[in-house]
């Protein structure tokens, strides 16, 4: 396959099948594990095929932004270490990691899945900031799908302790034993598709398929609603192809949400 990779791929696609045996619209096996990091305020691990992403969330108290004194903060950051793929090097975040982190921030902003006002303890004085650190352990395509799923799953496990603020002394008292869960307003999930020769559309592409494709498109759904579409260049898609991707993304959203619900119930034994 290393000699003529495109011909090898086209021979498979001509028979409506992929080199790994999947159909064009078939996704890889997916696994969800929440509460993976006991020292974090919320955590989750997502495995899509060979792609593995873990997310840990740490909550800290801070002063709200002067422009938005009634809101807290949610700050996602993705790390792509050399461990996950030889294409990444040690050092400051590369372009891919920065683009992915910004994509996660855009998903949070567009979906408004976290009510930032619920993170405010005392307006203009005290608010929570949620540092969402994601690490890719194995990079094998559709990393945005895994990152969004890991982030949302981890956020759904967050519990915040009760905070009492003394306006006279300007001191904060955190009661770690009294905690309340973070309530999400919706659950965004992403689905990535790769296009070949402007004709074939492959769901959940592997890293090899992404590298050979003529472009990718990622659709983020919040149930029946479209939240974000991310298309970093590549070939042009017509309206029918985009609609097909959105329709498949909606079906996958139901599957992913069901997996998160099942994982939450198995770990916390309560309603999701």
C-alpha positions as CSV (number, residue, x, y, z in Angstrom):
1,X,0.0,0.0,0.0
2,X,3.0,2.3,0.6
3,X,3.9,2.2,-3.1
4,X,0.5,3.4,-4.6
5,X,-1.7,4.3,-1.6
6,X,-4.3,6.2,-3.6
7,X,-4.8,3.4,-6.2
8,X,-5.0,0.9,-3.3
9,X,-7.7,3.1,-1.7
10,X,-9.6,3.7,-4.9
11,X,-9.7,0.0,-5.7
12,X,-11.5,-0.6,-2.4
13,X,-13.9,2.4,-2.7
14,X,-14.9,1.2,-6.2
15,X,-16.4,-1.8,-4.4
16,X,-18.0,0.4,-1.8
17,X,-15.8,-1.0,1.0
18,X,-12.8,0.3,2.9
19,X,-9.4,-1.3,3.5
20,X,-10.3,-2.2,7.1
21,X,-13.4,-4.0,6.0
22,X,-15.9,-1.3,7.0
23,X,-18.7,0.0,4.8
24,X,-18.4,3.7,3.8
25,X,-20.9,4.9,6.4
26,X,-19.8,2.5,9.1
27,X,-18.1,3.9,12.2
28,X,-15.5,2.2,14.3
29,X,-16.3,0.6,17.7
30,X,-16.6,3.3,20.4
31,X,-16.1,3.0,24.2
32,X,-16.8,5.5,26.9
33,X,-15.5,5.5,30.5
34,X,-16.3,8.3,32.9
35,X,-14.8,9.1,36.2
36,X,-11.4,7.8,35.0
37,X,-9.3,10.2,37.1
38,X,-10.2,10.1,40.8
39,X,-8.2,13.3,41.6
40,X,-10.0,15.4,39.1
41,X,-13.4,17.2,39.5
42,X,-14.6,15.5,36.4
43,X,-13.0,13.1,33.9
44,X,-13.7,10.8,31.0
45,X,-11.9,8.6,28.5
46,X,-13.1,8.0,25.0
47,X,-11.9,5.4,22.5
48,X,-13.0,5.5,18.9
49,X,-11.3,2.7,17.0
50,X,-7.6,3.2,17.9
51,X,-8.0,6.9,18.7
52,X,-7.9,7.4,22.5
53,X,-8.5,10.8,24.3
54,X,-8.7,11.4,28.0
55,X,-10.1,14.5,29.6
56,X,-9.6,15.7,33.2
57,X,-11.3,18.8,34.6
58,X,-10.0,20.9,37.5
59,X,-12.1,23.6,39.1
60,X,-10.5,26.7,40.6
61,X,-11.9,29.9,42.0
62,X,-11.1,33.2,40.3
63,X,-12.4,36.7,39.8
64,X,-15.0,37.1,37.0
65,X,-14.2,39.2,33.9
66,X,-15.2,42.8,34.4
67,X,-17.2,42.8,31.1
68,X,-19.1,39.7,32.3
69,X,-19.3,39.9,36.1
70,X,-22.0,37.2,36.3
71,X,-20.2,34.5,34.4
72,X,-17.4,31.9,35.1
73,X,-15.1,30.3,32.6
74,X,-14.6,27.0,30.8
75,X,-11.1,26.7,29.2
76,X,-10.4,23.6,27.1
77,X,-6.8,22.7,26.0
78,X,-5.7,19.7,24.0
79,X,-2.2,18.2,24.2
80,X,-0.9,16.0,21.3
81,X,2.3,14.4,22.7
82,X,4.8,12.4,20.6
83,X,3.3,9.4,22.4
84,X,0.1,9.5,20.3
85,X,1.7,9.8,16.9
86,X,5.2,10.3,15.4
87,X,3.9,13.3,13.5
88,X,3.9,15.4,16.7
89,X,7.0,16.6,18.5
90,X,7.7,17.7,22.1
91,X,7.6,21.4,23.0
92,X,4.9,24.1,22.7
93,X,1.5,23.2,21.2
94,X,1.7,22.7,17.5
95,X,-0.7,24.0,14.9
96,X,-3.0,20.9,15.0
97,X,-3.3,21.1,18.8
98,X,-4.1,24.8,18.7
99,X,-6.7,24.4,16.0
100,X,-8.4,21.5,18.0
101,X,-8.4,23.5,21.2
102,X,-10.0,26.5,19.5
103,X,-12.5,24.1,17.9
104,X,-13.5,22.8,21.3
105,X,-13.8,26.4,22.6
106,X,-16.1,27.2,19.6
107,X,-18.3,24.2,20.3
108,X,-18.7,25.2,23.9
109,X,-19.5,28.8,22.9
110,X,-21.9,27.9,20.1
111,X,-23.8,25.1,21.9
112,X,-23.9,26.9,25.3
113,X,-23.9,23.5,26.9
114,X,-22.5,25.0,30.1
115,X,-24.4,27.9,31.6
116,X,-21.5,30.2,32.5
117,X,-23.7,32.1,34.9
118,X,-24.1,28.9,36.9
119,X,-20.4,29.1,37.5
120,X,-20.6,32.5,39.2
121,X,-20.6,32.3,43.0
122,X,-20.7,36.1,43.8
123,X,-21.1,38.6,40.9
124,X,-17.9,40.5,40.2
125,X,-16.2,38.8,43.1
126,X,-15.9,35.0,42.9
127,X,-16.5,32.6,40.0
128,X,-15.4,29.1,39.0
129,X,-13.0,28.4,36.2
130,X,-13.0,24.9,34.8
131,X,-9.7,23.9,33.2
132,X,-10.4,21.1,30.8
133,X,-7.2,19.4,30.0
134,X,-7.4,16.8,27.2
135,X,-4.5,14.5,26.2
136,X,-4.6,12.3,23.1
137,X,-3.0,8.9,23.9
138,X,-3.4,7.4,20.4
139,X,-4.0,9.5,17.3
140,X,-5.7,7.4,14.6
141,X,-8.2,9.8,12.9
142,X,-11.4,11.5,13.9
143,X,-9.6,13.1,16.9
144,X,-12.2,16.0,17.0
145,X,-15.0,13.5,17.6
146,X,-13.1,11.9,20.4
147,X,-12.2,15.2,22.0
148,X,-15.7,16.6,21.9
149,X,-17.1,13.4,23.4
150,X,-14.4,13.3,26.1
151,X,-15.0,16.9,27.0
152,X,-18.8,16.7,27.2
153,X,-18.6,13.3,29.1
154,X,-16.1,14.8,31.6
155,X,-18.2,18.0,32.1
156,X,-21.3,15.8,32.8
157,X,-19.4,14.3,35.8
158,X,-18.2,17.6,37.3
159,X,-19.3,18.3,40.9
160,X,-18.5,21.7,42.5
161,X,-18.2,22.3,46.2
162,X,-20.3,24.9,48.0
163,X,-18.6,28.3,48.5
164,X,-19.4,30.9,51.1
165,X,-18.1,34.4,50.6
166,X,-17.6,37.0,53.4
167,X,-18.0,40.4,51.8
168,X,-16.6,42.2,54.9
169,X,-13.5,40.1,55.3
170,X,-13.4,39.3,51.5
171,X,-12.6,35.7,52.3
172,X,-13.9,32.5,50.7
173,X,-14.8,29.3,52.5
174,X,-15.0,26.1,50.4
175,X,-17.0,23.2,51.9
176,X,-15.6,20.2,50.0
177,X,-18.2,17.8,51.5
178,X,-21.2,19.7,50.2
179,X,-21.0,19.4,46.4
180,X,-23.5,19.9,43.6
181,X,-23.3,18.5,40.0
182,X,-22.8,20.8,37.0
183,X,-25.9,20.7,34.9
184,X,-25.4,20.8,31.2
185,X,-28.1,22.5,29.0
186,X,-27.4,20.2,26.0
187,X,-24.9,17.5,24.9
188,X,-23.0,18.3,21.7
189,X,-21.2,15.4,19.9
190,X,-19.1,15.6,16.7
191,X,-18.9,13.4,13.6
192,X,-16.1,13.6,11.1
193,X,-16.3,12.5,7.4
194,X,-13.6,12.2,4.8
195,X,-14.2,12.8,1.1
196,X,-12.5,11.1,-1.8
197,X,-12.6,12.4,-5.4
198,X,-15.6,14.5,-4.5
199,X,-17.8,11.4,-4.7
200,X,-17.2,9.0,-1.8
201,X,-17.9,10.1,1.8
202,X,-16.4,8.0,4.6
203,X,-17.7,8.2,8.1
204,X,-15.2,8.2,11.0
205,X,-12.0,8.1,8.9
206,X,-8.8,6.6,10.3
207,X,-5.6,8.7,10.2
208,X,-4.5,6.9,7.0
209,X,-7.9,7.7,5.3
210,X,-7.7,11.3,6.4
211,X,-4.2,11.7,5.0
212,X,-5.3,10.3,1.6
213,X,-8.6,12.1,1.5
214,X,-9.3,15.3,-0.5
215,X,-10.9,16.9,2.5
216,X,-12.7,16.4,5.8
217,X,-15.8,17.9,7.4
218,X,-16.9,17.7,11.0
219,X,-20.5,18.3,12.0
220,X,-21.4,18.9,15.7
221,X,-25.0,18.2,16.7
222,X,-27.0,18.9,19.8
223,X,-29.7,16.4,19.3
224,X,-31.7,17.5,16.2
225,X,-30.0,20.8,16.0
226,X,-26.8,21.6,14.1
227,X,-24.3,23.4,16.3
228,X,-21.1,23.7,14.3
229,X,-19.6,22.7,11.0
230,X,-15.8,22.6,10.7
231,X,-14.4,22.2,7.2
232,X,-10.6,23.0,7.0
233,X,-10.3,23.5,3.2
234,X,-10.3,20.5,0.9
235,X,-12.6,19.7,-2.0
236,X,-16.1,21.3,-2.4
237,X,-19.2,19.5,-1.2
238,X,-22.6,20.0,-2.7
239,X,-25.7,20.7,-0.7
240,X,-26.9,17.0,-0.9
241,X,-23.5,15.7,0.5
242,X,-23.6,18.2,3.4
243,X,-27.2,17.2,4.2
244,X,-26.1,13.6,4.1
245,X,-23.3,14.2,6.6
246,X,-25.7,16.1,8.9
247,X,-28.2,13.3,8.8
248,X,-25.6,10.7,9.7
249,X,-24.2,12.9,12.4
250,X,-27.7,13.1,14.0
251,X,-27.9,9.3,14.1
252,X,-24.5,9.0,15.6
253,X,-25.4,11.7,18.2
254,X,-28.1,9.4,19.6
255,X,-25.6,6.5,19.8
256,X,-22.9,8.5,21.6
257,X,-25.4,10.0,24.1
258,X,-26.7,6.5,24.8
259,X,-23.1,5.4,25.5
260,X,-22.4,8.3,27.9
261,X,-25.7,7.7,29.7
262,X,-24.9,4.0,30.2
263,X,-21.4,4.8,31.4
264,X,-22.7,7.4,33.8
265,X,-25.3,5.0,35.3
266,X,-22.8,2.2,35.7
267,X,-20.4,4.5,37.6
268,X,-22.7,6.8,39.6
269,X,-25.9,4.6,39.6
270,X,-28.2,7.6,39.1
271,X,-30.1,9.3,36.3
272,X,-28.0,11.1,33.6
